[in-house]
């Protein structure tokens, strides 16, 4: 699936065809362009292996497996597929644990907004085969996850996953 299949562009550029000069329309400043917003939907999982969670190292970041939804794909199916693609693991979804949203900049004046649906899953660490660009996997207890995960949202997800896993067992 291409990004264009899962994205929606919004926003409007200033009207360059107007008879007014840019200075007239914008109070004397050069013409300003509002960035185009591109929306993405992804899904991922906090994979519990026993009473610990799986984290992946990508460059300098420690993260959870996640990726884009394919056209027509349910978020939980995307989470299972992404974990398999990125780690080689077959997992079982236990329950949803929320969603996160964030924005990032990209070339060509586009702002990207992403929503990620997160699931608690269980798997077996014996079969991990990392997909590039991941260089390392770690199975972390709650305290280690709080120290090692790069992003605050991932640390919060880890806490939710540990709490939910206690309730599932």
Phi, psi and omega in degrees: 000142179269158177302326182294334177292330186250006182244158178225127181267136176225177179097161180226143176274156178300147184283102182283346183272001182294153176283344179284150175282159179305324179295324178292319183285328190241027175064035176094344179279162174297157181302132180255146179243128176282130181299148175282135177261131178246126182260136179236148171238132179226171175216151179207178182219144165266108185269119177269131175239101191067234179254025180233163180245151181271130174234151182240140177263125177233106185064237179265004185254146169249123188220175172260154178294136178196165177183176184295147171284138172280160180304126178078001184277137175284148181305318181294325176291322177296320179298315179299314181297314182296319177299316179298314182295319187275336186233345186080359184274141168266125182236164175242126177288131178262317179187159173287148177234017174119189178219158176234157177226142174204167179237151174212156180266152176218167179301166175069036174055037178246136174259134181250134176241130184234138171244130179242124175271128185247145181227148169274131181224162174235148181205185182236122185288352185291343186247023185291125174228104186284138174273139171299141018264016180281135184248346185200150174235148177222145175251114194247143169278178186301316181295315179298318179300319179296331180271323193267322182301135187289314189261140179303319180298324177290322177296321177294318177299319178300316178300315177298318181295316179298319178296315181294321181297324176298321181285337182282326187281000000 
